[in-house]
Amino acid sequence: MAKGKDVRVKVILECTGCVRNSINKESTGISRYITQKNRHNTPGRLELRKFCRYCHKHTIHREIKK
């Protein structure tokens, strides 16, 4: 069994609304979620609608680099 190429990897999802508002200092932080994805089924970047506790609404969260 090879351990180098795992099929399921951990990814970090970051709120796109907070990133845009951090320039204007409207929000107090950036919402981030940690989840897993299957590398074979979704080779691209993951995008999910999640609740942002800083924007107080559901926004798109995109995968970022670690």
PDB file with SEQRES, HELIX, SHEET and CRYST1 records, atoms N, CA, C and O in Angstrom:
SEQRES   1 A   66  MET ALA LYS GLY LYS ASP VAL ARG VAL LYS VAL ILE LEU          
SEQRES   2 A   66  GLU CYS THR GLY CYS VAL ARG ASN SER ILE ASN LYS GLU          
SEQRES   3 A   66  SER THR GLY ILE SER ARG TYR ILE THR GLN LYS ASN ARG          
SEQRES   4 A   66  HIS ASN THR PRO GLY ARG LEU GLU LEU ARG LYS PHE CYS          
SEQRES   5 A   66  ARG TYR CYS HIS LYS HIS THR ILE HIS ARG GLU ILE LYS          
SEQRES   6 A   66  LYS                                                          
HELIX    1 AA1 THR A   16  ASN A   21  1                                   6    
SHEET    1 AA1 4 ARG A  32  ASN A  38  0                                        
SHEET    2 AA1 4 ARG A   8  CYS A  15 -1                                        
SHEET    3 AA1 4 LYS A  57  ILE A  64 -1                                        
SHEET    4 AA1 4 GLU A  47  CYS A  52 -1                                        
CRYST1    1.000    1.000    1.000  90.00  90.00  90.00 P 1           1          
ATOM      1  N   MET A   1       0.829  -1.187   0.000  1.00  0.00           N  
ATOM      2  CA  MET A   1       0.000   0.000   0.000  1.00  0.00           C  
ATOM      3  C   MET A   1       0.875   1.252   0.000  1.00  0.00           C  
ATOM      4  O   MET A   1       1.719   1.435   0.877  1.00  0.00           O  
ATOM      5  N   ALA A   2       0.662   2.093  -0.981  1.00  0.00           N  
ATOM      6  CA  ALA A   2       1.387   3.355  -1.060  1.00  0.00           C  
ATOM      7  C   ALA A   2       0.651   4.415  -0.248  1.00  0.00           C  
ATOM      8  O   ALA A   2      -0.577   4.496  -0.295  1.00  0.00           O  
ATOM      9  N   LYS A   3       1.388   5.216   0.486  1.00  0.00           N  
ATOM     10  CA  LYS A   3       0.774   6.240   1.324  1.00  0.00           C  
ATOM     11  C   LYS A   3       0.979   7.642   0.772  1.00  0.00           C  
ATOM     12  O   LYS A   3       0.509   8.604   1.379  1.00  0.00           O  
ATOM     13  N   GLY A   4       1.658   7.791  -0.350  1.00  0.00           N  
ATOM     14  CA  GLY A   4       1.981   9.114  -0.877  1.00  0.00           C  
ATOM     15  C   GLY A   4       0.800   9.849  -1.472  1.00  0.00           C  
ATOM     16  O   GLY A   4       0.630  11.041  -1.214  1.00  0.00           O  
ATOM     17  N   LYS A   5      -0.027   9.170  -2.267  1.00  0.00           N  
ATOM     18  CA  LYS A   5      -1.136   9.833  -2.956  1.00  0.00           C  
ATOM     19  C   LYS A   5      -2.457   9.419  -2.337  1.00  0.00           C  
ATOM     20  O   LYS A   5      -3.047   8.425  -2.759  1.00  0.00           O  
ATOM     21  N   ASP A   6      -2.930  10.148  -1.356  1.00  0.00           N  
ATOM     22  CA  ASP A   6      -4.221   9.860  -0.745  1.00  0.00           C  
ATOM     23  C   ASP A   6      -5.336  10.333  -1.666  1.00  0.00           C  
ATOM     24  O   ASP A   6      -5.224  11.377  -2.308  1.00  0.00           O  
ATOM     25  N   VAL A   7      -6.414   9.556  -1.724  1.00  0.00           N  
ATOM     26  CA  VAL A   7      -7.546   9.933  -2.565  1.00  0.00           C  
ATOM     27  C   VAL A   7      -8.341  11.051  -1.893  1.00  0.00           C  
ATOM     28  O   VAL A   7      -8.706  12.027  -2.548  1.00  0.00           O  
ATOM     29  N   ARG A   8      -8.609  10.921  -0.609  1.00  0.00           N  
ATOM     30  CA  ARG A   8      -9.348  11.958   0.121  1.00  0.00           C  
ATOM     31  C   ARG A   8      -8.353  12.884   0.810  1.00  0.00           C  
ATOM     32  O   ARG A   8      -7.480  12.428   1.549  1.00  0.00           O  
ATOM     33  N   VAL A   9      -8.486  14.182   0.566  1.00  0.00           N  
ATOM     34  CA  VAL A   9      -7.582  15.167   1.141  1.00  0.00           C  
ATOM     35  C   VAL A   9      -8.396  16.207   1.904  1.00  0.00           C  
ATOM     36  O   VAL A   9      -9.553  16.462   1.568  1.00  0.00           O  
ATOM     37  N   LYS A  10      -7.800  16.802   2.917  1.00  0.00           N  
ATOM     38  CA  LYS A  10      -8.429  17.873   3.677  1.00  0.00           C  
ATOM     39  C   LYS A  10      -8.237  19.187   2.933  1.00  0.00           C  
ATOM     40  O   LYS A  10      -7.153  19.477   2.428  1.00  0.00           O  
ATOM     41  N   VAL A  11      -9.309  19.980   2.874  1.00  0.00           N  
ATOM     42  CA  VAL A  11      -9.259  21.279   2.217  1.00  0.00           C  
ATOM     43  C   VAL A  11      -9.847  22.329   3.149  1.00  0.00           C  
ATOM     44  O   VAL A  11     -10.648  22.015   4.030  1.00  0.00           O  
ATOM     45  N   ILE A  12      -9.443  23.571   2.947  1.00  0.00           N  
ATOM     46  CA  ILE A  12      -9.941  24.699   3.725  1.00  0.00           C  
ATOM     47  C   ILE A  12     -10.800  25.556   2.814  1.00  0.00           C  
ATOM     48  O   ILE A  12     -10.362  25.957   1.735  1.00  0.00           O  
ATOM     49  N   LEU A  13     -12.032  25.840   3.249  1.00  0.00           N  
ATOM     50  CA  LEU A  13     -12.952  26.686   2.497  1.00  0.00           C  
ATOM     51  C   LEU A  13     -13.008  28.061   3.161  1.00  0.00           C  
ATOM     52  O   LEU A  13     -13.178  28.161   4.376  1.00  0.00           O  
ATOM     53  N   GLU A  14     -12.863  29.122   2.360  1.00  0.00           N  
ATOM     54  CA  GLU A  14     -12.835  30.484   2.877  1.00  0.00           C  
ATOM     55  C   GLU A  14     -13.954  31.298   2.247  1.00  0.00           C  
ATOM     56  O   GLU A  14     -14.224  31.173   1.052  1.00  0.00           O  
ATOM     57  N   CYS A  15     -14.602  32.127   3.046  1.00  0.00           N  
ATOM     58  CA  CYS A  15     -15.718  32.956   2.593  1.00  0.00           C  
ATOM     59  C   CYS A  15     -15.229  33.993   1.587  1.00  0.00           C  
ATOM     60  O   CYS A  15     -14.240  34.686   1.828  1.00  0.00           O  
ATOM     61  N   THR A  16     -15.934  34.096   0.451  1.00  0.00           N  
ATOM     62  CA  THR A  16     -15.551  35.086  -0.558  1.00  0.00           C  
ATOM     63  C   THR A  16     -16.055  36.473  -0.184  1.00  0.00           C  
ATOM     64  O   THR A  16     -15.448  37.467  -0.582  1.00  0.00           O  
ATOM     65  N   GLY A  17     -17.140  36.569   0.564  1.00  0.00           N  
ATOM     66  CA  GLY A  17     -17.674  37.867   0.976  1.00  0.00           C  
ATOM     67  C   GLY A  17     -16.785  38.558   1.991  1.00  0.00           C  
ATOM     68  O   GLY A  17     -16.597  39.772   1.918  1.00  0.00           O  
ATOM     69  N   CYS A  18     -16.241  37.818   2.927  1.00  0.00           N  
ATOM     70  CA  CYS A  18     -15.368  38.395   3.950  1.00  0.00           C  
ATOM     71  C   CYS A  18     -14.041  38.865   3.357  1.00  0.00           C  
ATOM     72  O   CYS A  18     -13.474  39.858   3.811  1.00  0.00           O  
ATOM     73  N   VAL A  19     -13.549  38.158   2.350  1.00  0.00           N  
ATOM     74  CA  VAL A  19     -12.283  38.539   1.729  1.00  0.00           C  
ATOM     75  C   VAL A  19     -12.432  39.887   1.050  1.00  0.00           C  
ATOM     76  O   VAL A  19     -11.537  40.729   1.124  1.00  0.00           O  
ATOM     77  N   ARG A  20     -13.577  40.093   0.380  1.00  0.00           N  
ATOM     78  CA  ARG A  20     -13.817  41.379  -0.279  1.00  0.00           C  
ATOM     79  C   ARG A  20     -14.047  42.490   0.744  1.00  0.00           C  
ATOM     80  O   ARG A  20     -13.603  43.620   0.537  1.00  0.00           O  
ATOM     81  N   ASN A  21     -14.743  42.179   1.858  1.00  0.00           N  
ATOM     82  CA  ASN A  21     -15.060  43.196   2.857  1.00  0.00           C  
ATOM     83  C   ASN A  21     -13.895  43.483   3.795  1.00  0.00           C  
ATOM     84  O   ASN A  21     -13.923  44.484   4.511  1.00  0.00           O  
ATOM     85  N   SER A  22     -12.868  42.627   3.809  1.00  0.00           N  
ATOM     86  CA  SER A  22     -11.751  42.868   4.727  1.00  0.00           C  
ATOM     87  C   SER A  22     -10.959  44.107   4.329  1.00  0.00           C  
ATOM     88  O   SER A  22     -10.272  44.703   5.160  1.00  0.00           O  
ATOM     89  N   ILE A  23     -11.054  44.493   3.067  1.00  0.00           N  
ATOM     90  CA  ILE A  23     -10.386  45.721   2.620  1.00  0.00           C  
ATOM     91  C   ILE A  23     -11.076  46.935   3.235  1.00  0.00           C  
ATOM     92  O   ILE A  23     -10.412  47.899   3.619  1.00  0.00           O  
ATOM     93  N   ASN A  24     -12.406  46.893   3.330  1.00  0.00           N  
ATOM     94  CA  ASN A  24     -13.177  48.004   3.886  1.00  0.00           C  
ATOM     95  C   ASN A  24     -13.304  47.941   5.399  1.00  0.00           C  
ATOM     96  O   ASN A  24     -13.863  48.853   6.007  1.00  0.00           O  
ATOM     97  N   LYS A  25     -12.789  46.868   6.025  1.00  0.00           N  
ATOM     98  CA  LYS A  25     -12.822  46.672   7.480  1.00  0.00           C  
ATOM     99  C   LYS A  25     -14.249  46.568   8.004  1.00  0.00           C  
ATOM    100  O   LYS A  25     -14.516  46.946   9.145  1.00  0.00           O  
ATOM    101  N   GLU A  26     -15.188  46.050   7.167  1.00  0.00           N  
ATOM    102  CA  GLU A  26     -16.566  45.897   7.622  1.00  0.00           C  
ATOM    103  C   GLU A  26     -16.738  44.684   8.517  1.00  0.00           C  
ATOM    104  O   GLU A  26     -17.517  44.729   9.469  1.00  0.00           O  
ATOM    105  N   SER A  27     -16.022  43.594   8.233  1.00  0.00           N  
ATOM    106  CA  SER A  27     -16.172  42.379   9.027  1.00  0.00           C  
ATOM    107  C   SER A  27     -15.012  42.262  10.011  1.00  0.00           C  
ATOM    108  O   SER A  27     -13.947  42.848   9.819  1.00  0.00           O  
ATOM    109  N   THR A  28     -15.249  41.486  11.072  1.00  0.00           N  
ATOM    110  CA  THR A  28     -14.232  41.340  12.112  1.00  0.00           C  
ATOM    111  C   THR A  28     -13.296  40.169  11.852  1.00  0.00           C  
ATOM    112  O   THR A  28     -12.281  40.032  12.536  1.00  0.00           O  
ATOM    113  N   GLY A  29     -13.620  39.314  10.868  1.00  0.00           N  
ATOM    114  CA  GLY A  29     -12.785  38.162  10.591  1.00  0.00           C  
ATOM    115  C   GLY A  29     -13.149  37.517   9.271  1.00  0.00           C  
ATOM    116  O   GLY A  29     -13.976  38.032   8.519  1.00  0.00           O  
ATOM    117  N   ILE A  30     -12.525  36.384   8.998  1.00  0.00           N  
ATOM    118  CA  ILE A  30     -12.788  35.637   7.782  1.00  0.00           C  
ATOM    119  C   ILE A  30     -13.275  34.253   8.181  1.00  0.00           C  
ATOM    120  O   ILE A  30     -12.620  33.552   8.953  1.00  0.00           O  
ATOM    121  N   SER A  31     -14.436  33.865   7.647  1.00  0.00           N  
ATOM    122  CA  SER A  31     -15.029  32.574   7.963  1.00  0.00           C  
ATOM    123  C   SER A  31     -14.309  31.479   7.190  1.00  0.00           C  
ATOM    124  O   SER A  31     -14.119  31.590   5.979  1.00  0.00           O  
ATOM    125  N   ARG A  32     -13.905  30.413   7.894  1.00  0.00           N  
ATOM    126  CA  ARG A  32     -13.237  29.285   7.257  1.00  0.00           C  
ATOM    127  C   ARG A  32     -13.821  27.987   7.770  1.00  0.00           C  
ATOM    128  O   ARG A  32     -14.138  27.859   8.953  1.00  0.00           O  
ATOM    129  N   TYR A  33     -13.959  27.023   6.870  1.00  0.00           N  
ATOM    130  CA  TYR A  33     -14.410  25.676   7.191  1.00  0.00           C  
ATOM    131  C   TYR A  33     -13.357  24.684   6.724  1.00  0.00           C  
ATOM    132  O   TYR A  33     -12.680  24.924   5.724  1.00  0.00           O  
ATOM    133  N   ILE A  34     -13.212  23.573   7.437  1.00  0.00           N  
ATOM    134  CA  ILE A  34     -12.323  22.490   7.033  1.00  0.00           C  
ATOM    135  C   ILE A  34     -13.194  21.297   6.667  1.00  0.00           C  
ATOM    136  O   ILE A  34     -14.075  20.903   7.432  1.00  0.00           O  
ATOM    137  N   THR A  35     -12.943  20.725   5.491  1.00  0.00           N  
ATOM    138  CA  THR A  35     -13.710  19.585   5.012  1.00  0.00           C  
ATOM    139  C   THR A  35     -12.797  18.676   4.213  1.00  0.00           C  
ATOM    140  O   THR A  35     -11.600  18.938   4.095  1.00  0.00           O  
ATOM    141  N   GLN A  36     -13.360  17.606   3.664  1.00  0.00           N  
ATOM    142  CA  GLN A  36     -12.592  16.678   2.845  1.00  0.00           C  
ATOM    143  C   GLN A  36     -13.198  16.605   1.460  1.00  0.00           C  
ATOM    144  O   GLN A  36     -14.397  16.820   1.282  1.00  0.00           O  
ATOM    145  N   LYS A  37     -12.354  16.296   0.467  1.00  0.00           N  
ATOM    146  CA  LYS A  37     -12.859  16.076  -0.876  1.00  0.00           C  
ATOM    147  C   LYS A  37     -12.125  14.905  -1.500  1.00  0.00           C  
ATOM    148  O   LYS A  37     -11.005  14.575  -1.109  1.00  0.00           O  
ATOM    149  N   ASN A  38     -12.772  14.280  -2.478  1.00  0.00           N  
ATOM    150  CA  ASN A  38     -12.175  13.183  -3.207  1.00  0.00           C  
ATOM    151  C   ASN A  38     -11.412  13.777  -4.390  1.00  0.00           C  
ATOM    152  O   ASN A  38     -11.998  14.443  -5.243  1.00  0.00           O  
ATOM    153  N   ARG A  39     -10.128  13.537  -4.434  1.00  0.00           N  
ATOM    154  CA  ARG A  39      -9.275  14.133  -5.450  1.00  0.00           C  
ATOM    155  C   ARG A  39      -9.627  13.647  -6.857  1.00  0.00           C  
ATOM    156  O   ARG A  39      -9.476  14.398  -7.821  1.00  0.00           O  
ATOM    157  N   HIS A  40     -10.093  12.403  -6.989  1.00  0.00           N  
ATOM    158  CA  HIS A  40     -10.427  11.852  -8.302  1.00  0.00           C  
ATOM    159  C   HIS A  40     -11.752  12.407  -8.840  1.00  0.00           C  
ATOM    160  O   HIS A  40     -11.862  12.677 -10.036  1.00  0.00           O  
ATOM    161  N   ASN A  41     -12.749  12.579  -7.982  1.00  0.00           N  
ATOM    162  CA  ASN A  41     -14.056  13.065  -8.424  1.00  0.00           C  
ATOM    163  C   ASN A  41     -14.088  14.567  -8.655  1.00  0.00           C  
ATOM    164  O   ASN A  41     -14.761  15.027  -9.577  1.00  0.00           O  
ATOM    165  N   THR A  42     -13.377  15.342  -7.844  1.00  0.00           N  
ATOM    166  CA  THR A  42     -13.354  16.805  -7.969  1.00  0.00           C  
ATOM    167  C   THR A  42     -11.911  17.279  -8.049  1.00  0.00           C  
ATOM    168  O   THR A  42     -11.342  17.680  -7.033  1.00  0.00           O  
ATOM    169  N   PRO A  43     -11.303  17.243  -9.234  1.00  0.00           N  
ATOM    170  CA  PRO A  43      -9.907  17.675  -9.340  1.00  0.00           C  
ATOM    171  C   PRO A  43      -9.738  19.193  -9.230  1.00  0.00           C  
ATOM    172  O   PRO A  43      -8.658  19.672  -8.884  1.00  0.00           O  
ATOM    173  N   GLY A  44     -10.797  19.950  -9.521  1.00  0.00           N  
ATOM    174  CA  GLY A  44     -10.716  21.411  -9.447  1.00  0.00           C  
ATOM    175  C   GLY A  44     -10.959  21.923  -8.042  1.00  0.00           C  
ATOM    176  O   GLY A  44     -11.061  21.155  -7.085  1.00  0.00           O  
ATOM    177  N   ARG A  45     -11.050  23.248  -7.943  1.00  0.00           N  
ATOM    178  CA  ARG A  45     -11.311  23.878  -6.649  1.00  0.00           C  
ATOM    179  C   ARG A  45     -12.764  23.677  -6.248  1.00  0.00           C  
ATOM    180  O   ARG A  45     -13.660  23.722  -7.090  1.00  0.00           O  
ATOM    181  N   LEU A  46     -12.990  23.455  -4.960  1.00  0.00           N  
ATOM    182  CA  LEU A  46     -14.318  23.187  -4.423  1.00  0.00           C  
ATOM    183  C   LEU A  46     -14.991  24.502  -4.044  1.00  0.00           C  
ATOM    184  O   LEU A  46     -14.351  25.384  -3.471  1.00  0.00           O  
ATOM    185  N   GLU A  47     -16.284  24.640  -4.362  1.00  0.00           N  
ATOM    186  CA  GLU A  47     -17.081  25.804  -3.973  1.00  0.00           C  
ATOM    187  C   GLU A  47     -18.379  25.312  -3.353  1.00  0.00           C  
ATOM    188  O   GLU A  47     -19.101  24.522  -3.961  1.00  0.00           O  
ATOM    189  N   LEU A  48     -18.676  25.777  -2.147  1.00  0.00           N  
ATOM    190  CA  LEU A  48     -19.905  25.396  -1.450  1.00  0.00           C  
ATOM    191  C   LEU A  48     -20.551  26.636  -0.845  1.00  0.00           C  
ATOM    192  O   LEU A  48     -19.865  27.586  -0.467  1.00  0.00           O  
ATOM    193  N   ARG A  49     -21.882  26.617  -0.756  1.00  0.00           N  
ATOM    194  CA  ARG A  49     -22.590  27.690  -0.052  1.00  0.00           C  
ATOM    195  C   ARG A  49     -22.685  27.300   1.412  1.00  0.00           C  
ATOM    196  O   ARG A  49     -23.342  26.317   1.753  1.00  0.00           O  
ATOM    197  N   LYS A  50     -22.035  28.064   2.278  1.00  0.00           N  
ATOM    198  CA  LYS A  50     -22.019  27.797   3.709  1.00  0.00           C  
ATOM    199  C   LYS A  50     -22.423  29.082   4.438  1.00  0.00           C  
ATOM    200  O   LYS A  50     -22.408  30.168   3.859  1.00  0.00           O  
ATOM    201  N   PHE A  51     -22.784  28.939   5.717  1.00  0.00           N  
ATOM    202  CA  PHE A  51     -23.150  30.102   6.520  1.00  0.00           C  
ATOM    203  C   PHE A  51     -21.894  30.790   7.032  1.00  0.00           C  
ATOM    204  O   PHE A  51     -21.010  30.146   7.596  1.00  0.00           O  
ATOM    205  N   CYS A  52     -21.823  32.084   6.834  1.00  0.00           N  
ATOM    206  CA  CYS A  52     -20.700  32.885   7.341  1.00  0.00           C  
ATOM    207  C   CYS A  52     -21.174  33.627   8.582  1.00  0.00           C  
ATOM    208  O   CYS A  52     -22.135  34.393   8.522  1.00  0.00           O  
ATOM    209  N   ARG A  53     -20.508  33.403   9.695  1.00  0.00           N  
ATOM    210  CA  ARG A  53     -20.940  34.042  10.938  1.00  0.00           C  
ATOM    211  C   ARG A  53     -20.525  35.509  11.009  1.00  0.00           C  
ATOM    212  O   ARG A  53     -21.000  36.239  11.879  1.00  0.00           O  
ATOM    213  N   TYR A  54     -19.652  35.950  10.116  1.00  0.00           N  
ATOM    214  CA  TYR A  54     -19.258  37.357  10.097  1.00  0.00           C  
ATOM    215  C   TYR A  54     -20.136  38.176   9.162  1.00  0.00           C  
ATOM    216  O   TYR A  54     -20.429  39.337   9.448  1.00  0.00           O  
ATOM    217  N   CYS A  55     -20.562  37.581   8.040  1.00  0.00           N  
ATOM    218  CA  CYS A  55     -21.487  38.247   7.119  1.00  0.00           C  
ATOM    219  C   CYS A  55     -22.937  38.069   7.551  1.00  0.00           C  
ATOM    220  O   CYS A  55     -23.806  38.823   7.114  1.00  0.00           O  
ATOM    221  N   HIS A  56     -23.209  37.083   8.402  1.00  0.00           N  
ATOM    222  CA  HIS A  56     -24.551  36.738   8.896  1.00  0.00           C  
ATOM    223  C   HIS A  56     -25.485  36.315   7.771  1.00  0.00           C  
ATOM    224  O   HIS A  56     -26.674  36.632   7.800  1.00  0.00           O  
ATOM    225  N   LYS A  57     -24.949  35.593   6.769  1.00  0.00           N  
ATOM    226  CA  LYS A  57     -25.760  35.057   5.683  1.00  0.00           C  
ATOM    227  C   LYS A  57     -25.009  33.924   5.002  1.00  0.00           C  
ATOM    228  O   LYS A  57     -23.822  33.716   5.256  1.00  0.00           O  
ATOM    229  N   HIS A  58     -25.704  33.192   4.135  1.00  0.00           N  
ATOM    230  CA  HIS A  58     -25.079  32.111   3.382  1.00  0.00           C  
ATOM    231  C   HIS A  58     -24.322  32.712   2.198  1.00  0.00           C  
ATOM    232  O   HIS A  58     -24.897  33.446   1.394  1.00  0.00           O  
ATOM    233  N   THR A  59     -23.043  32.400   2.096  1.00  0.00           N  
ATOM    234  CA  THR A  59     -22.206  32.908   1.017  1.00  0.00           C  
ATOM    235  C   THR A  59     -21.429  31.750   0.401  1.00  0.00           C  
ATOM    236  O   THR A  59     -21.423  30.638   0.928  1.00  0.00           O  
ATOM    237  N   ILE A  60     -20.778  32.030  -0.715  1.00  0.00           N  
ATOM    238  CA  ILE A  60     -19.955  31.023  -1.376  1.00  0.00           C  
ATOM    239  C   ILE A  60     -18.607  30.957  -0.671  1.00  0.00           C  
ATOM    240  O   ILE A  60     -17.945  31.974  -0.466  1.00  0.00           O  
ATOM    241  N   HIS A  61     -18.216  29.750  -0.307  1.00  0.00           N  
ATOM    242  CA  HIS A  61     -16.916  29.495   0.298  1.00  0.00           C  
ATOM    243  C   HIS A  61     -16.086  28.723  -0.717  1.00  0.00           C  
ATOM    244  O   HIS A  61     -16.536  27.695  -1.223  1.00  0.00           O  
ATOM    245  N   ARG A  62     -14.871  29.204  -1.027  1.00  0.00           N  
ATOM    246  CA  ARG A  62     -14.005  28.575  -2.009  1.00  0.00           C  
ATOM    247  C   ARG A  62     -12.808  27.945  -1.339  1.00  0.00           C  
ATOM    248  O   ARG A  62     -12.374  28.366  -0.267  1.00  0.00           O  
ATOM    249  N   GLU A  63     -12.286  26.933  -1.990  1.00  0.00           N  
ATOM    250  CA  GLU A  63     -11.107  26.218  -1.495  1.00  0.00           C  
ATOM    251  C   GLU A  63      -9.871  27.117  -1.641  1.00  0.00           C  
ATOM    252  O   GLU A  63      -9.690  27.781  -2.662  1.00  0.00           O  
ATOM    253  N   ILE A  64      -9.026  27.124  -0.602  1.00  0.00           N  
ATOM    254  CA  ILE A  64      -7.778  27.885  -0.639  1.00  0.00           C  
ATOM    255  C   ILE A  64      -6.611  26.928  -0.443  1.00  0.00           C  
ATOM    256  O   ILE A  64      -6.796  25.773  -0.059  1.00  0.00           O  
ATOM    257  N   LYS A  65      -5.419  27.422  -0.708  1.00  0.00           N  
ATOM    258  CA  LYS A  65      -4.221  26.617  -0.479  1.00  0.00           C  
ATOM    259  C   LYS A  65      -3.904  26.584   0.996  1.00  0.00           C  
ATOM    260  O   LYS A  65      -4.249  27.506   1.736  1.00  0.00           O  
ATOM    261  N   LYS A  66      -3.250  25.527   1.423  1.00  0.00           N  
ATOM    262  CA  LYS A  66      -2.862  25.418   2.834  1.00  0.00           C  
ATOM    263  C   LYS A  66      -1.648  26.257   3.126  1.00  0.00           C  
ATOM    264  O   LYS A  66      -1.178  26.288   4.263  1.00  0.00           O  
TER     265      LYS A  66                                                      
END                                                                             
